[in-house]
């Protein structure tokens, strides 16, 4: 009789776990479908529950972005046509590139994260969309309240490069990201990739501000071990002071070999 009861409890537990996994899989699939239907190039879900990750999140953005077990990430690939022109860009190209990144793609990402958060809320789940890009920036640290590259890195969509950008195998750093923090029955879609930059220094060598040290990413080190954001901002500021009507750079994004794979694919050889 006791064995019968134990087996019945075990079967009930298995049934509960199976049902939980089914709910998680369905919600994952629904959110991914929304993303793909809105022409997102990347979609992933990251587990952000580890104490190390939560400490990092709290240090950057405070309590408002803490306590969520998952981060949903979506990304859109940057126009290769524009990125390829950045090394020789004139004022017109810089203006078009800035509009492409900070208006066109940013608006698309803002719309899709709002839709994803609304879908979660309709399911009775808690969701929060931290501002992407330089919105609500901390002027002292030059950082937003949530790192846009954290979620895609933890979801296995790429690695943190020497440029401190998220480097994907398919598009290199030529992707713009946005995040939805969620307390919902989800499943992570991947695990972090190890750095693949090797001895490459393309981003560090092309940087006119000398803002990069050329060091590989190490989670135990501060960002400043690899990147000086104040040097980058100072260079952009000088561009404006010297009469450039649209002071943007993007040379590190253009130089990364992982982002130039399309050039090899288009080669007749």
LOZADO-88188 format. One record per residue (C-alpha): residue in one letter; x, y, z. Coordinates in steps of 0.5 Angstrom, whole numbers, padded with zeros to 4 digits, always signed. Layout:
! residues N
AXYZ...
END
This chain:
! residues 269
X+0000+0000+0000X+0006+0005+0002X+0009+0003-0005X+0003+0005-0009X+0002+0011-0005X+0009+0013-0007X+0009+0011-0014X+0002+0015-0014X+0006+0021-0011X+0011+0020-0016X+0007+0020-0022X+0003+0026-0020X+0010+0030-0019X+0012+0028-0026X+0005+0030-0029X+0006+0037-0025X+0013+0038-0028X+0011+0036-0035X+0005+0041-0035X+0010+0047-0032X+0015+0045-0038X+0009+0045-0043X+0007+0052-0040X+0014+0055-0041X+0015+0052-0048X+0008+0055-0050X+0010+0062-0047X+0017+0062-0050X+0014+0060-0057X+0009+0065-0057X+0014+0071-0055X+0019+0068-0060X+0013+0068-0066X+0011+0075-0064X+0019+0077-0065X+0019+0074-0071X+0013+0076-0074X+0015+0083-0073X+0022+0082-0076X+0027+0081-0071X+0033+0078-0073X+0035+0076-0066X+0031+0073-0060X+0033+0070-0054X+0031+0069-0046X+0037+0069-0041X+0037+0066-0034X+0039+0072-0029X+0038+0069-0023X+0045+0068-0021X+0047+0072-0015X+0053+0075-0019X+0049+0077-0025X+0044+0080-0020X+0049+0084-0016X+0052+0087-0023X+0045+0089-0025X+0043+0092-0018X+0050+0096-0019X+0048+0099-0025X+0041+0100-0025X+0039+0100-0018X+0033+0096-0015X+0028+0098-0020X+0031+0093-0025X+0033+0087-0020X+0029+0081-0018X+0027+0079-0025X+0029+0072-0026X+0029+0072-0034X+0031+0078-0039X+0028+0077-0046X+0032+0080-0051X+0031+0082-0058X+0036+0085-0064X+0036+0088-0070X+0042+0087-0075X+0045+0094-0077X+0045+0096-0085X+0051+0093-0088X+0051+0098-0093X+0051+0104-0088X+0056+0100-0083X+0061+0099-0089X+0061+0106-0091X+0063+0109-0084X+0071+0109-0085X+0070+0114-0091X+0063+0117-0088X+0062+0124-0090X+0057+0129-0086X+0051+0126-0091X+0053+0118-0089X+0054+0120-0082X+0047+0123-0081X+0044+0117-0085X+0047+0112-0080X+0045+0116-0074X+0038+0116-0076X+0038+0109-0078X+0041+0107-0071X+0038+0112-0066X+0031+0113-0070X+0029+0108-0074X+0032+0101-0071X+0031+0104-0064X+0023+0106-0065X+0022+0099-0068X+0026+0096-0062X+0022+0100-0057X+0015+0098-0061X+0017+0090-0060X+0019+0091-0053X+0012+0094-0051X+0008+0089-0055X+0012+0083-0051X+0011+0086-0044X+0004+0087-0046X+0003+0080-0048X+0006+0078-0041X+0002+0083-0037X-0004+0080-0041X-0002+0073-0038X-0002+0076-0031X+0006+0076-0031X+0010+0082-0029X+0015+0085-0034X+0019+0092-0035X+0022+0095-0041X+0029+0098-0039X+0030+0104-0044X+0035+0102-0049X+0041+0106-0052X+0043+0112-0048X+0036+0114-0045X+0036+0115-0038X+0044+0115-0038X+0048+0116-0032X+0053+0122-0034X+0058+0120-0029X+0059+0112-0031X+0056+0113-0038X+0052+0107-0038X+0044+0106-0038X+0040+0103-0032X+0041+0096-0036X+0046+0093-0040X+0043+0092-0047X+0048+0086-0048X+0048+0083-0042X+0041+0079-0044X+0044+0077-0051X+0050+0075-0048X+0047+0070-0042X+0042+0067-0048X+0048+0065-0052X+0047+0070-0058X+0054+0072-0058X+0060+0074-0053X+0063+0080-0050X+0068+0083-0055X+0074+0087-0054X+0070+0093-0056X+0065+0092-0050X+0060+0090-0055X+0056+0084-0056X+0059+0080-0062X+0055+0075-0066X+0057+0070-0070X+0053+0072-0076X+0053+0080-0076X+0059+0081-0071X+0057+0087-0067X+0052+0090-0072X+0046+0089-0068X+0042+0093-0064X+0039+0090-0058X+0033+0091-0053X+0031+0088-0047X+0024+0086-0043X+0025+0084-0036X+0020+0079-0034X+0018+0075-0028X+0014+0069-0032X+0014+0062-0033X+0020+0062-0038X+0026+0057-0040X+0033+0060-0042X+0034+0059-0049X+0042+0058-0049X+0048+0059-0045X+0054+0065-0045X+0059+0064-0051X+0066+0064-0049X+0070+0070-0053X+0072+0069-0060X+0076+0075-0061X+0083+0071-0060X+0089+0076-0062X+0085+0081-0066X+0085+0088-0065X+0081+0091-0070X+0077+0095-0066X+0082+0098-0062X+0087+0099-0067X+0082+0103-0071X+0079+0107-0065X+0081+0115-0066X+0080+0116-0059X+0084+0110-0057X+0079+0108-0052X+0080+0101-0052X+0086+0097-0049X+0085+0091-0053X+0084+0086-0047X+0079+0080-0048X+0073+0080-0044X+0073+0078-0037X+0067+0078-0032X+0071+0079-0026X+0074+0086-0029X+0071+0092-0029X+0069+0095-0036X+0075+0100-0035X+0080+0095-0036X+0078+0094-0043X+0074+0101-0045X+0075+0108-0043X+0068+0111-0045X+0070+0118-0043X+0075+0118-0048X+0070+0116-0053X+0065+0121-0051X+0071+0126-0051X+0072+0125-0058X+0065+0125-0061X+0065+0132-0057X+0071+0135-0061X+0068+0133-0067X+0062+0137-0066X+0066+0143-0063X+0070+0142-0070X+0064+0143-0074X+0062+0136-0075X+0054+0137-0076X+0053+0130-0074X+0058+0127-0069X+0058+0120-0070X+0063+0115-0070X+0062+0107-0071X+0069+0105-0073X+0070+0100-0068X+0063+0097-0071X+0065+0097-0078X+0072+0094-0077X+0070+0088-0073X+0072+0082-0078X+0066+0078-0075X+0061+0084-0078X+0064+0083-0085X+0063+0076-0087X+0058+0079-0092X+0063+0082-0096X+0067+0075-0096X+0060+0072-0098X+0059+0077-0104X+0066+0076-0107X+0066+0072-0113X+0072+0068-0111
END
